[in-house]
Amino acid sequence: MNIKITDEKLLSVLEDSTITTFEFGSSIYELHNEKSDVDDIAVVANNSFFANSFLWEHHTLQRASTERDTIFTTIQLLVRNLMSGDSTAYFEVLHSKQCDDTILEFLKDRREWFYNFSTIRAFIGYARRDIKHATDSGKRFSHALRCFYSALMLYKDNFYSNDLRDYDANAYQYIKSLKDETHGMSNKELHQEIKRFKLMIDSLRSEVSQAFNSDRRTLNRYMEPARLAEIDRYVIDINKKHFYDAELHDVVINDLYEALENGIQY
């Protein structure tokens, strides 16, 4: 999740240290419409605070606005969240052409290394969360289904595409109709569909957990140690090349300490 920030000095530091930005959300799934939000991930250069602080806070800093939200992340935090599945946005960005000729191209070329238990579990977790809150909302239901099918293609076929049409064109059209509210179902029919897919999501969750916990499991939790070492060398090299030296003092500390002690207000 994200820590929303309003401190202008902190925002200035983050903007000045931004290496590159990537768009994420419904536009890269080809599910956007005129009501869709446009959000960005900004990768910032490592700095003295992030390099030396003891804080283990995994949440990212967010500039929220009515027009466009931006999530700020260091390369370490981006890769940690890729590994843990804390956010699927980074995984989805790796499957976008935006990464070409950027610092994320290295990860994009190795994106299949992240087809693992943590990523699959993350998509299922988002699907379970959103379907619980779907009720009469086709938009929330559509997001739950997109996450369900993302987990399904990874688990069943070791395949992933942001454009679901590459996997199941009918599922894509169904999800698009839910998001655009052109599905034509009554509330009763919609509730029945939500119940049906909730059972399917729960069933997939159980199957994936059993497969991972099996003595003959084929799913990696993260990835093989040699690959972890290669990713780590890449992160270290990025940090050597991109370092932002600024007088930070209390600029970042207060927001992160507050989130660590009291949690984030959603």
C-alpha positions as CSV (number, residue, x, y, z in Angstrom):
1,M,0.0,0.0,0.0
2,N,1.0,3.6,-0.2
3,I,1.7,6.5,2.2
4,K,0.1,9.6,0.9
5,I,2.4,12.6,1.2
6,T,1.7,16.3,0.9
7,D,4.9,17.8,2.2
8,E,6.2,20.0,-0.6
9,K,9.9,19.7,0.4
10,L,9.6,15.9,0.3
11,L,7.8,16.0,-3.0
12,S,10.5,18.2,-4.4
13,V,13.2,15.8,-3.3
14,L,11.4,12.8,-4.8
15,E,10.7,14.6,-8.1
16,D,14.3,15.8,-8.4
17,S,15.7,12.3,-7.8
18,T,13.3,10.5,-10.2
19,I,15.2,8.4,-12.8
20,T,12.2,7.3,-14.9
21,T,8.4,6.8,-14.7
22,F,6.1,4.1,-15.9
23,E,2.3,4.3,-16.4
24,F,0.3,1.5,-14.8
25,G,-3.4,0.6,-14.4
26,S,-6.2,-0.2,-16.7
27,S,-4.6,1.4,-19.7
28,I,-1.9,-1.4,-19.9
29,Y,-4.6,-4.0,-19.6
30,E,-6.5,-2.5,-22.5
31,L,-9.5,-2.2,-20.1
32,H,-9.5,1.6,-19.7
33,N,-12.4,3.9,-20.5
34,E,-13.1,7.6,-20.2
35,K,-13.6,7.2,-16.4
36,S,-10.3,5.4,-15.8
37,D,-7.6,6.9,-13.7
38,V,-4.1,7.4,-14.9
39,D,-1.3,6.6,-12.4
40,D,2.5,6.5,-12.5
41,I,5.3,4.6,-10.8
42,A,8.4,6.8,-10.4
43,V,11.7,5.1,-9.7
44,V,13.8,7.4,-7.7
45,A,17.6,7.3,-7.1
46,N,18.8,5.9,-3.9
47,N,19.8,8.5,-1.3
48,S,21.4,8.7,2.1
49,F,18.1,8.2,4.0
50,F,17.0,5.1,2.1
51,A,20.6,3.7,2.1
52,N,21.3,4.2,5.9
53,S,17.9,4.1,7.7
54,F,17.0,1.1,9.7
55,L,13.4,1.3,8.7
56,W,12.0,-1.8,7.1
57,E,8.7,-0.1,6.0
58,H,7.6,-1.7,2.7
59,H,5.0,0.8,1.8
60,T,5.7,3.3,-1.0
61,L,5.3,7.0,-1.0
62,Q,2.4,8.4,-3.1
63,R,1.6,11.9,-4.4
64,A,-2.2,11.9,-4.8
65,S,-4.0,14.3,-7.0
66,T,-7.3,14.6,-8.8
67,E,-5.6,14.3,-12.1
68,R,-2.8,11.8,-11.7
69,D,-1.3,9.8,-8.8
70,T,2.4,9.0,-8.6
71,I,4.0,6.2,-6.6
72,F,7.6,6.8,-5.7
73,T,9.9,3.8,-5.2
74,T,13.6,3.0,-5.1
75,I,14.9,0.1,-7.2
76,Q,15.4,-1.9,-4.0
77,L,11.8,-1.4,-2.9
78,L,10.5,-2.2,-6.3
79,V,12.3,-5.5,-6.5
80,R,11.4,-6.4,-2.9
81,N,7.8,-5.9,-3.7
82,L,8.2,-7.9,-6.9
83,M,9.6,-10.7,-4.8
84,S,7.0,-10.6,-2.0
85,G,4.0,-9.9,-4.2
86,D,3.1,-6.9,-2.0
87,S,2.1,-5.1,-5.2
88,T,1.3,-6.6,-8.5
89,A,1.7,-3.2,-10.3
90,Y,5.4,-3.7,-10.7
91,F,4.9,-7.2,-12.1
92,E,2.4,-5.8,-14.6
93,V,4.8,-3.0,-15.7
94,L,7.5,-5.6,-16.5
95,H,5.1,-6.9,-19.1
96,S,4.8,-3.5,-20.8
97,K,6.9,-2.1,-23.7
98,Q,7.5,0.9,-21.5
99,C,10.4,-0.9,-19.9
100,D,12.4,-1.1,-23.2
101,D,15.6,1.0,-23.1
102,T,15.0,1.9,-19.4
103,I,16.6,0.7,-16.1
104,L,13.8,-1.9,-15.9
105,E,14.7,-3.6,-19.2
106,F,17.0,-6.0,-17.3
107,L,14.0,-7.2,-15.2
108,K,11.6,-7.3,-18.2
109,D,14.0,-9.6,-20.0
110,R,13.8,-11.9,-16.9
111,R,10.2,-11.4,-16.1
112,E,9.4,-15.1,-16.2
113,W,11.7,-15.5,-13.2
114,F,8.9,-13.9,-11.2
115,Y,6.3,-16.5,-12.2
116,N,6.3,-17.9,-8.7
117,F,4.1,-18.7,-5.7
118,S,4.4,-15.2,-4.2
119,T,3.1,-13.5,-7.4
120,I,0.3,-16.0,-7.9
121,R,-0.7,-15.7,-4.3
122,A,-0.7,-11.9,-4.6
123,F,-3.1,-11.9,-7.6
124,I,-5.4,-14.4,-5.7
125,G,-5.3,-12.2,-2.6
126,Y,-6.4,-9.1,-4.6
127,A,-9.1,-11.2,-6.3
128,R,-10.5,-12.4,-2.9
129,R,-10.3,-8.9,-1.5
130,D,-12.2,-7.2,-4.3
131,I,-14.8,-9.9,-4.8
132,K,-15.8,-9.5,-1.1
133,H,-16.5,-5.9,-1.8
134,A,-18.0,-6.3,-5.2
135,T,-21.7,-6.4,-4.2
136,D,-23.4,-4.3,-6.9
137,S,-20.2,-2.9,-8.3
138,G,-19.3,-4.3,-11.7
139,K,-16.0,-2.3,-11.6
140,R,-14.8,-4.0,-8.4
141,F,-16.0,-7.3,-9.7
142,S,-14.1,-6.8,-13.0
143,H,-10.9,-6.1,-11.0
144,A,-11.4,-9.3,-9.0
145,L,-11.8,-11.3,-12.2
146,R,-8.8,-9.8,-13.9
147,C,-6.7,-10.8,-10.9
148,F,-8.2,-14.2,-10.8
149,Y,-7.4,-14.8,-14.5
150,S,-3.9,-13.4,-14.0
151,A,-3.3,-16.0,-11.3
152,L,-4.9,-18.7,-13.4
153,M,-2.7,-18.2,-16.4
154,L,0.4,-18.1,-14.3
155,Y,-0.5,-21.2,-12.4
156,K,-2.0,-23.3,-15.1
157,D,0.1,-22.3,-18.1
158,N,3.2,-20.5,-16.7
159,F,2.2,-17.6,-19.0
160,Y,1.2,-14.0,-18.4
161,S,0.0,-11.1,-20.6
162,N,-1.5,-7.8,-19.4
163,D,-3.9,-8.1,-22.3
164,L,-6.2,-11.0,-21.3
165,R,-7.2,-11.5,-25.0
166,D,-3.9,-13.2,-25.4
167,Y,-5.1,-15.9,-23.0
168,D,-8.9,-15.9,-23.1
169,A,-10.8,-13.5,-25.4
170,N,-14.2,-14.4,-23.9
171,A,-13.0,-13.7,-20.4
172,Y,-11.6,-10.3,-21.6
173,Q,-15.0,-9.3,-23.1
174,Y,-16.8,-10.3,-20.0
175,I,-14.5,-8.3,-17.7
176,K,-14.7,-5.3,-20.1
177,S,-18.5,-5.4,-20.0
178,L,-18.4,-5.4,-16.2
179,K,-16.1,-2.5,-16.1
180,D,-18.0,-0.5,-18.7
181,E,-21.3,-1.5,-17.0
182,T,-22.7,-2.9,-20.3
183,H,-23.1,-6.5,-19.0
184,G,-26.9,-6.3,-19.0
185,M,-27.3,-8.5,-15.9
186,S,-29.9,-7.8,-13.3
187,N,-28.7,-7.4,-9.7
188,K,-29.7,-10.9,-8.9
189,E,-27.8,-12.3,-11.8
190,L,-24.8,-10.2,-10.9
191,H,-24.9,-11.5,-7.3
192,Q,-25.1,-15.1,-8.6
193,E,-22.0,-14.5,-10.8
194,I,-20.1,-13.0,-7.9
195,K,-20.9,-16.1,-5.7
196,R,-19.9,-18.4,-8.6
197,F,-16.5,-16.8,-9.1
198,K,-15.9,-16.4,-5.4
199,L,-16.0,-20.2,-5.2
200,M,-13.7,-20.5,-8.2
201,I,-11.2,-18.1,-6.6
202,D,-11.3,-19.9,-3.2
203,S,-10.8,-23.2,-5.1
204,L,-7.8,-21.9,-7.0
205,R,-6.3,-20.5,-3.7
206,S,-6.5,-24.0,-2.1
207,E,-5.1,-25.7,-5.1
208,V,-2.1,-23.4,-5.4
209,S,-1.4,-23.7,-1.6
210,Q,-1.5,-27.5,-1.8
211,A,0.8,-27.5,-4.8
212,F,3.3,-25.2,-3.1
213,N,3.3,-27.2,0.2
214,S,3.6,-30.6,-1.7
215,D,6.7,-32.6,-1.3
216,R,7.0,-32.6,-5.0
217,R,6.3,-28.9,-5.6
218,T,7.4,-27.2,-8.7
219,L,6.5,-23.7,-7.7
220,N,9.4,-21.5,-6.4
221,R,8.6,-19.2,-3.5
222,Y,10.6,-16.5,-5.2
223,M,13.2,-17.9,-7.6
224,E,16.3,-20.1,-7.6
225,P,19.3,-18.8,-5.5
226,A,21.5,-18.2,-8.6
227,R,18.8,-16.0,-10.1
228,L,18.3,-14.1,-6.8
229,A,22.1,-13.4,-6.8
230,E,21.9,-12.0,-10.4
231,I,19.0,-9.8,-9.5
232,D,20.8,-8.5,-6.4
233,R,23.9,-7.6,-8.5
234,Y,21.6,-5.7,-10.8
235,V,20.1,-3.7,-7.9
236,I,23.5,-2.9,-6.5
237,D,24.8,-1.7,-9.9
238,I,21.7,0.5,-10.4
239,N,22.4,2.1,-6.9
240,K,26.0,2.7,-7.7
241,K,25.1,4.4,-11.0
242,H,22.2,6.4,-9.6
243,F,22.6,8.1,-6.2
244,Y,20.9,11.3,-5.1
245,D,22.8,13.2,-2.4
246,A,20.6,15.8,-0.7
247,E,20.1,17.3,2.8
248,L,17.1,15.2,3.8
249,H,17.0,15.6,7.6
250,D,13.4,15.1,8.6
251,V,11.9,15.3,5.1
252,V,11.1,11.6,4.8
253,I,11.5,10.4,8.4
254,N,8.2,11.7,9.9
255,D,5.9,10.1,7.3
256,L,7.6,6.7,7.5
257,Y,7.8,6.7,11.3
258,E,4.2,7.5,11.6
259,A,3.2,4.7,9.2
260,L,5.5,2.2,11.0
261,E,4.0,3.0,14.4
262,N,0.4,3.7,13.6
263,G,-0.3,2.1,10.3
264,I,-1.7,3.8,7.2
265,Q,-5.1,5.4,7.1
266,Y,-6.9,4.1,4.1
